[in-house]
């Protein structure tokens, strides 16, 4: 019997597979057994009601979807009163994503969301369509450290910082999140993208820009996970392009303790339990008894110094 359990700080998951925030709700219980998930991840919660971005909000491309949802929602009180009781019916740890406009508002959100039934606070400082002009905290080290430090002071819950692939140096941002007190980092949110309608020459999305969700992102995010794992000491949740069990294995070999899945669930709502099943088979066939043994087990000791790191030090 394969032990698929993994530990992310003080939070234990029965397996390393969880949905990505914004792609999941307890309504999935009509299709899959939610108790099989490593964790449940609620859609990002804001303080007040948010209408979200103008339509159209999604556009297809040859390699995936560009989406610009804009974090719509009914606010924190609605979540606590109506949604949290539904999530509490299931066994997996509940990760609640939060968003705010300022550092102080983020800290207050973390304080107010830290109630029984919420197991982890995921800090969404990286949504590319909340402020596509570049106002996301995760694009800069100082803002990242400050917002995480403020949140850390207001909650005893585990804090996961969701980072942006649009940052110039995501490793430095991850280090800043760790310095601020994050218990783990989620790597990463979507890539800011643009599609233009060639019939009318207008942007295909009502918000102009959107976040690309695609299997094609996996090699890029995988590289980021690997680089962050070399420099930080906190767990990493890999997020981007996971469509099959081997993708989970790759992320874990690169240094991730778990993965988030979004695009695959868009295509097939039963993807998550299927990947968990396949992951167990993959490990069993290779006589791997504990999947946690895979974390950071990439065999790269004989390789030359990383190219990007070499360039940085002038090698």
N, C-alpha and C positions, 0 to 999 in steps of 0.2 A: 504493500500500500504506500503510495507516494504522499509525503507530507507537503502540501502546497502552501502552508501557512508562512507568512512573512511578518516581520516586526518593523513598524515605522515609528521610531521613538517609543513612546509608551502605548501605542495603539497596535493591537494585533489584528491582522487580517487572515481569514481562513484561506485566502488565495490572493495572488497579486493583481487580480483583474477588477477594475471598477469603471463606471461610466465617467465621461468627462462632464463637467458642469455645463448646463445649458442643453444637454442632449438627453436628459433623463428626468423621470418623475415616478412617483409611486403608481401611476397609471399603467406602467409596464407590468405590474402584477397580473394584469389580465392576459399577458402573453408569456411571461417567464416567471420562474420561481425566484423572487428577489432574495430569498435567504441563501441562495447559492453564490451571490456576489461577494467579493472581498470587502467592498464597502459600497454604500450608497452616497451619491453626490448630488445635492440639491442645486437647482438653478440659482444663479446669483440673486441675492436679496439686497434691496436698497432700502433706505429709511422710509421714503414715501412712494406713492404710486408713480410708476414710470410708464409712459405710453410706448416707449421704444422708438426706433428709427422709422422714417417714412418708407412707404412701399415704393417699388418692389424691394424685398429684403433678401432674396436669394437669386442667384444666377448660376447656371451650369457652365462649366468649361470642359475642355477635353481631358483635364487631369483631376477634376473634382468640382467642388462647389465653393463659390464665393458667397458668404452670408454676412448680412449687416443687420442683426436683430435689434441691437441697442439696449439690451438688458431690460425688457419690459417686465413689469411685475406689480403686485398689489401692495407692496410695502412690508415692513418687518412685522407689524402687528397682525396682518393677515396671515403671514407665514406662521407665527407663533400660535395663533388661535385655530387656524384651519388646516394648515399643511403639516406642521410638526406632529400632531396626534396621529396622522396617517402614516408617517415615516416610522413612528415609534412602534408600530405593529410588527415590524420586521427586525431580525436579529443583527444584520451587519452594522458596523459602526456608521454613523451618519456624519458626513462631511458637509458643512454648510458654507457656501461661497458668499462673501459679502462685498459690496461696492460702496464707495462714497466719494465725495468731491474734494475733501480736505483731509489732512492728517488727523485733526481733532475729531472730525466726523467718523473716520475709520475707527478710531479708538472707541468712540461711543457705540458704534455699531457692534464691535467685538464684545464690549461689555454687555450690551443688551441681548445679544444672540447667545450668550454663554449660559444657557439654561439646561436643566436635566433633559436628556434625549439628544442633545447636540454633542457629538464626540470630538469633532475637529472643526476649527474655524479656518476655512481656506480664504486667503486674502487676494481678491481679484484686483490687482494693481496693474493689469496688463491688457484689458479688453481693448483691441485696436479700433473698435467702432464706437466706443463710448466717447472718445475724444480723438478723432482721426488727425487732428492738427498737431498731435505730439504731446498731449498733456498727461499721459499715463505715467504713474509713479515709477513703474519698473523700467523705464528707459534711462534712468539715472541712478547712480549708486547712492548719492546723498538722500534723495527723496525716498528710495527704497528702504534704506536703513532707518530713516526717521519715522516713516509710517509703521514699520514693523516694530520698532522700539516702543512707539506709543501704544500699539495694540498689545504688546507683551505686558505692558504695565497695567492693562485693564482686564486681562483674562488669565485664568489658570489653565484653560483648555489648550491642547496642542494647536499650534499655529503653523499652517502651511502657506508659503508665499508662492503665488502663481506668477511666473515670470513671462517676459515677452521676448519672442525671437527677433523682434524688431530693434532690440537694444544693440548698440554698437559693440559692446563687450559684455556678453551675458555672464561670463565667468565672474567678472568683477561685481556684477549686480547680484549674483548668487552669494558671493562672499559678503556683500553688504547686508543681504537678508539674514545670513547666518549671524553676522555681527550684531544685528538688531534684535536677535532672539528667536528667529524662526526655527521651528523644530524639523521642518522639511521644506523642500522646494518642489514645485510642480513645473516641469519643463516640457513644453511651453504652450502658450496661447497661440492664436493663429497669426499668419503673416498678412500684414496689410497689403491689399491687392486692389486692382482696378480692371474692370471689363467695360468695353465701349461697344454700344450697339451700332453696327455699321449701316443699319437701315436709316437711322435718324441722327447719327453722330453723337448721341447722348450717352452718358454713363448708364450702364445697365441697372444700377442700383439707385434707389432714391436718396441714399446717403452718400453717393458717389463711390466711396471706398468700402471695401468689405474685407473680411478675414478669410483667407484661403484654407479650406479643409480638404485634405487630399492624401492618399497613400504616398504620393510623390514626396511628401514632406519628411517621411521617416528617416531617410539617410542624413538629412540636415539636422533634425532634432536629435538623432542618435549621436551625431558628432558632438552636439552641445552637451548632451548628458554625459558623454565620456569625458569631455574636458572639465566639466563642473565636478565630476566625481574625483578627478585627480587633485583638485584644489580645496574642496570642502570636506567637512566631516559629518554633515547631516544627511539623512536619507533623501533620495530623489524619486519622484514619481514621473516617469516618462510619458509624454503625451504628444502623439502625432503619427498618424498613418498606420496604427495597429489594426490589422485585418485578419491575422491568423496567429496560431500558437507560436510559430517560429519568430514572429515579430516581438512577442513578449520576451522570448528567450534572448533575442538580440539586445533589447533594452536592458535586461538584467545583466547580461555579460558586460555591457558597457558601464554598468554601475548603478542602474536603477533598482529600487527595491520593489516597485510595483508600476503598473501602467494605467493610464486612463484611455478610454475608447469612446470616440464620438462618431466618426464617419462610417465605420462599419455598422454601427447600430442604426444609422440613417438608412443604410441600404437594406439591412436585415435586423429587425428588432430582437431576433433570437441569437444574434452573433455572440453576445457575451457568454452565456452558458455553453455555447458550442466551443468557444475558444478555451474555456476552462476545462471542458472534457478533453479536448485535443492536447492541452498542455499536460494533463495527467498521463495521457498515452505516450506523449513524447518523452517524458521523464522515465516512465516505466520501461520503455523500450531500451533506454540507455542506462538502466539500473541506477538512476539518480533518486535517492531516497528522500532527500530534503531539497526542495527547489531553492531555498535560500542559499544553498551552496553555489548557485550560479552568479550571485550578485558580485559584480566586479571581477569575474573570473576570465576576462578576455586574456588570451595568451599573446601579449605584446612585449614581453620583457626583452626580446632580442631585436626588436625594431629600433630604428634610429629615433632620435629625438623628434617629437611632434613638429611638423613643418611650421605651423603657425607659431608655436612656442620658439622655435629656432629663429624665425624672422624677428620675433620680439626682442630676443637677446643678442641679435646680430651674429648668430652662428653661421 
